[in-house]
Amino acid sequence: MNFDAYARTGVDLVNARLDDLDALRALFPDDNAWMRDEVSERDLAIFRRAQKRLRDVFEYGTSGRDAQAVAELNTLLEAYPVQPRISGHDSSDWHMHVTSRGASVSAEFLAGAVWGLSVWLCEYGSARFGVCADERCGNVYLDTSSNCCRRFCSERCATRSHVAAHRARKRAAVGEQVPVAAQPTAPADSLTPVS
């Protein structure tokens, strides 16, 4: 099983807009087209609750609250248990599912996402769970940097944030300088020496 891929489904869920059933359907990639076809309004409510709880896990990890991240993931593991089974039609199609036959879309997706994030935490620590430092974003990410120094979910957010900070520093520097036109000047006749 590819636990990183399952962990990334957790990231995708937290970052998804779940305004309606169509928005939820957009969460499923083509290799999970069956989920798009079978997802229901009931699943939408379950996904929204799980999304909030998984966001909490990332916020706990980002702020160094490991025990709370672990406690929340343990609670989610109980709510969405992994029950692995082999599925497929023939020897060229065997693959693993993380829930029992007939499980709902939400049970299947969330069991994998929670399991993947739990394995990720055990493998790398909760400090590798990140929330984008760009105030306008808020997306979560898994920090795969070599020295655990990532602060943004994407290059786009990093660039946007750095440009905004540069412009703010530039404005502050200009504001500190007194404009030449605003400096008081002596009247022309006061510059002429008195004899």
C-alpha positions in Angstrom: 0.0 0.0 0.0 1.2 3.5 -0.8 0.8 5.3 2.5 2.1 8.6 1.1 -0.6 8.6 -1.5 -3.2 7.9 1.2 -1.7 10.8 3.3 -2.0 13.1 0.3 -5.7 12.3 0.0 -6.0 13.7 3.6 -4.3 16.8 2.4 -6.5 17.1 -0.6 -9.6 16.7 1.6 -8.6 19.4 4.0 -7.8 21.8 1.1 -11.0 21.0 -0.8 -14.0 23.3 -1.1 -17.0 21.3 0.0 -19.7 23.8 -1.0 -21.9 21.1 -2.5 -22.0 17.6 -3.9 -20.4 18.6 -7.2 -17.4 20.2 -5.3 -17.0 16.9 -3.4 -17.1 14.9 -6.6 -14.2 17.0 -7.9 -12.1 15.7 -5.0 -11.9 12.2 -6.5 -9.3 11.5 -9.2 -10.0 9.5 -12.3 -8.7 6.3 -10.7 -11.5 6.7 -8.1 -14.3 7.4 -10.6 -16.5 4.9 -8.8 -16.5 7.2 -5.8 -17.6 10.2 -7.9 -20.5 8.1 -9.1 -21.6 6.7 -5.8 -21.1 9.7 -3.4 -24.2 11.1 -1.8 -25.5 14.1 0.2 -25.0 12.0 3.4 -21.3 11.5 2.5 -21.0 15.3 2.0 -21.9 16.0 5.6 -19.5 13.3 6.8 -16.7 14.7 4.6 -17.2 18.2 6.0 -17.0 17.0 9.6 -13.8 15.0 8.9 -12.3 17.9 7.0 -12.5 20.1 10.1 -11.1 17.4 12.3 -8.2 16.8 9.9 -7.5 20.5 9.7 -7.1 20.4 13.5 -4.5 17.7 13.2 -2.5 19.9 10.9 -2.8 22.9 13.2 -1.8 20.8 16.1 1.3 19.5 14.2 2.3 23.0 13.0 2.1 24.4 16.6 4.1 21.5 18.2 1.1 19.9 19.9 2.0 16.3 19.1 -0.1 14.7 21.8 -3.2 16.5 20.6 -2.5 15.5 16.9 -2.0 11.9 18.0 -5.2 11.9 20.1 -7.2 13.3 17.2 -5.9 10.8 14.7 -6.5 8.0 17.2 -10.1 9.1 17.5 -10.4 9.3 13.7 -8.9 5.9 13.3 -11.7 4.5 15.6 -14.4 6.4 13.6 -13.0 5.3 10.2 -11.3 1.9 10.9 -9.1 0.2 8.3 -10.4 -3.2 7.3 -8.1 -4.2 4.4 -9.2 -6.6 1.7 -8.0 -7.6 -1.7 -10.3 -6.7 -4.5 -10.3 -7.1 -8.3 -11.5 -9.3 -11.1 -8.4 -11.4 -12.1 -4.7 -11.7 -11.4 -3.8 -8.6 -13.4 -6.3 -6.4 -11.4 -5.7 -7.4 -7.7 -5.5 -4.3 -5.5 -6.1 -3.4 -1.8 -9.1 -1.6 -0.4 -9.0 -0.3 3.1 -12.6 -1.1 4.1 -15.0 -4.0 3.9 -17.1 -4.7 0.8 -20.1 -2.4 0.5 -18.6 0.4 2.6 -19.8 3.9 1.8 -17.6 6.3 -0.2 -16.9 8.4 2.9 -15.9 5.3 4.9 -13.5 4.1 2.1 -11.9 7.5 1.4 -11.6 8.6 5.1 -10.2 5.3 6.3 -7.4 5.6 3.8 -6.8 9.3 4.4 -6.7 8.9 8.2 -4.6 5.8 8.0 -2.1 7.5 5.6 -1.8 10.6 7.8 -1.3 8.4 10.9 1.5 6.4 9.3 3.0 9.7 8.1 3.0 11.1 11.7 4.6 7.9 13.0 7.2 7.9 10.3 8.1 11.6 10.2 6.5 13.3 13.2 3.7 15.9 13.4 6.1 18.7 12.8 5.9 17.6 9.1 2.2 18.7 9.0 2.1 22.2 7.8 -0.4 25.1 7.4 0.6 27.6 4.7 2.2 30.8 6.1 0.6 32.9 3.4 -2.3 34.7 5.3 -4.5 34.6 2.2 -4.2 30.9 1.7 -4.5 28.6 4.7 -4.0 25.3 2.8 -2.3 22.4 4.5 0.6 20.4 3.2 3.0 17.6 4.1 6.6 18.9 4.6 8.9 16.8 2.5 11.9 19.2 2.7 15.2 17.8 3.9 15.4 20.0 6.9 11.8 20.4 7.9 11.8 24.1 6.9 8.9 24.4 4.5 6.5 27.2 5.3 4.2 27.4 2.3 1.9 25.0 0.5 3.3 25.9 -2.9 5.8 28.0 -4.8 3.0 30.3 -5.8 2.1 31.2 -2.2 5.8 31.5 -1.2 6.4 34.0 -4.1 3.2 35.9 -3.4 4.1 36.2 0.3 7.8 37.2 -0.4 6.7 39.8 -2.9 4.2 41.3 -0.5 6.8 41.4 2.3 9.3 43.1 -0.1 6.8 45.7 -1.1 5.9 46.4 2.5 9.6 46.9 3.4 10.0 49.2 0.4 6.9 51.3 1.5 8.3 51.5 5.1 11.7 52.6 3.8 10.1 55.3 1.7 7.9 56.4 4.6 11.0 56.8 6.8 12.7 59.2 4.4 11.7 62.8 4.6 10.9 64.0 1.0 13.3 66.7 -0.3 10.3 68.9 -1.3 9.1 68.8 2.3 12.4 70.0 3.8 12.3 73.6 4.9 14.4 75.9 2.7 15.9 79.3 3.6 14.6 82.4 1.7 16.9 83.4 -1.1 17.9 86.7 0.5 19.0 85.0 3.7 21.7 83.2 1.7 23.3 86.5 0.6 26.1 87.5 3.0 25.4 90.7 4.9 28.2 93.3 4.4 
